[in-house]
Amino acid sequence: MSLPRDMATVGPTTAWAARRRRFLIPAGYVARAAAIPLFFWRNVSAGEPPSSQPWFAEMDKVSGVKGWNIGFPSFGDTLTQDDGGWRSSLASAGIGLIEYNSDRFQANVLDTPREGPRFNPFYESAQNYWGQKPSFANISVPVLTYDLSRFGVPDGQLQLAGIGVYATYEGYNPDTLAMNFLAYYQTCFDRRLEIKFGLLANQNEFVGQSIGGNFVTTGGPANTIISLLGMSVSPVSTWSFRVTGHLSENFYNETAIMRSMVVNGPTGNPLFDTDELNPTRLDWNVNTSSYSPTSEIGAPGTRELFVDEFGYKQDATATSLYTWERVGVMYNNSTFHDFTKSVAHGGLVQGPIGPTMDGNAGLYLLADQQIWQSAPDSPNTAARGLYLGATFMYARPETTPITQYYEGRLFMRDPFGSRPKDLASLDYYYQVNSPYLVDNLNTLHAAGIYGKHETWSTTVSYLANLRPGVYLTLGLNYTANPSQAFYFGPSQPNPSQRFEGNALNFQVTLFTAF
């Protein structure tokens, strides 16, 4: 996805800049291309109760990770549950322990090129997008919590989690072994106020963008804009301080200041660059580094992200349908790439050696509405039924490679009336790429580089709960322009090079919890 090493055809540069022109915006500005969703647990308020067994329900309440705007997994929904009483013994000492794994496979089944014509030295691959050739990723997360309410701290909790990731294509997820979160949580004023701070994957705390709030479904958003604006997401966490006010039973407002992910690093991929520049997640300053192969370059200008989200949330009951509406605004005072510059003036040169602009802003608007209840008679079953959802996201085209995102989704919980944790979904999204980036890419046809103004994708998927702690998701996804704005094709040196083409991806996810 990088440009050719010989850039003499695109204007004069110094030898030093020309050497780096192979590490340009297309090298990885999108962390998760080709309709790749993030991983989230299901939203308990929109789904089944955490557990039908009262001791697990109490354990979830005290020891499950607190503060997410989507539900954390139930200890009862694990393979090990409480065999031999080991989990309840830990809970009696205030300790919660759970470990989960997600194994994902994706492959494009169309007859298109399995690699691009250029090798990316950062990802050590000529692959351009996840699934271009058969791709596999594993994420493993052990989570430990400690209950502070036993010492009089209202709902107090310490949270610690690590994360290990292996992926055959690091443009999708960087290989890493790191801290996932290290956080403190408590409530105040009779739970009218929540406070949480520490090292956090903040997309668990805000937005709530996965279909049905589901952790493992293959259907879901591309999630590029909020990541490109710097909001952290597993496996890359950043330091954060958040306050959530519950204005009434249903209305809430949450505000946070957080360290931005690296938004103008050597590859332009916030996840990969942040992982490489801050592998322990404990460093505050990532302005310098030994980040090979550009050892003299870090990410100067990485600063803070400010987020405010206002929402309305109504759980499904026997007398009301589930509703969740939220709107958020984001401002990042970090240094971003300036896409308005021409190729001759460095418009495609990623990182601090290219043109920059301070500050970036964006917004998101999401709504999910239950439109039919299949079993409304009980509060334990009221969430089953049919849902509609929509998403809109926006960021400035001058400083963001993807500037508009639209999504519509239709999903059904318990589609057969006998499998309450199954989920069937249909999702469509359309996104608009920065016209400045696209125009620059379209000046490089002689080098085999083309720009695309939009990407669209549709996914149908089915999530099946095979047994407690085991979920299997099968999906089929079609994506037009899976590498987003960047598109490779014939060049003057290689006129027979095939175009990148679109993708029809077969997707499998196996999720296990212990």
Sequence and secondary structure as in RCSB ss.txt:
>XXXX:A:sequence
MSLPRDMATVGPTTAWAARRRRFLIPAGYVARAAAIPLFFWRNVSAGEPPSSQPWFAEMDKVSGVKGWNIGFPSF
GDTLTQDDGGWRSSLASAGIGLIEYNSDRFQANVLDTPREGPRFNPFYESAQNYWGQKPSFANISVPVLTYDLSR
FGVPDGQLQLAGIGVYATYEGYNPDTLAMNFLAYYQTCFDRRLEIKFGLLANQNEFVGQSIGGNFVTTGGPANTI
ISLLGMSVSPVSTWSFRVTGHLSENFYNETAIMRSMVVNGPTGNPLFDTDELNPTRLDWNVNTSSYSPTSEIGAP
GTRELFVDEFGYKQDATATSLYTWERVGVMYNNSTFHDFTKSVAHGGLVQGPIGPTMDGNAGLYLLADQQIWQSA
PDSPNTAARGLYLGATFMYARPETTPITQYYEGRLFMRDPFGSRPKDLASLDYYYQVNSPYLVDNLNTLHAAGIY
GKHETWSTTVSYLANLRPGVYLTLGLNYTANPSQAFYFGPSQPNPSQRFEGNALNFQVTLFTAF
>XXXX:A:secstr
    S  GGG    HHHHHHTTSBGGGTS SSTTT        GGGSS S SSHHHHHHHHHHS  S SS    T
TSSSSTTGGGHHHHHHHTTEEEEEEEEEEEEEE SSS SS SS BTTTTB   STTSS EEEEEEEEEEEEE GG
GT TT EEEEEEEEEEES TTTS  EEEEEEEEEEEEETTTTEEEEEEEE GGGTTT  SGGG SS S      H
HHHTT  BTTB EEEEEEEEE SSSEEEEEEEEE   SSSSSS HHHHHHHH TTS  S  SS   TTSTT   T
T  EEEEEEEEEEE   SSS  EEEEEEEEEEEEEEE TTS GGGTTTB STTS EEEEEEEEEEEEEEEEEESS
TTSTTTTT EEEEEEEEEEE TTT SEEEEEEEEEEEESTTSS TT EEEEEEEEEEE HHHHHHHTT GGGTEE
E SEEEEEEEEEEEEEETTEEEEEEEEEEESTTTTEEE   SS TT      EEEEEEEEEEE 
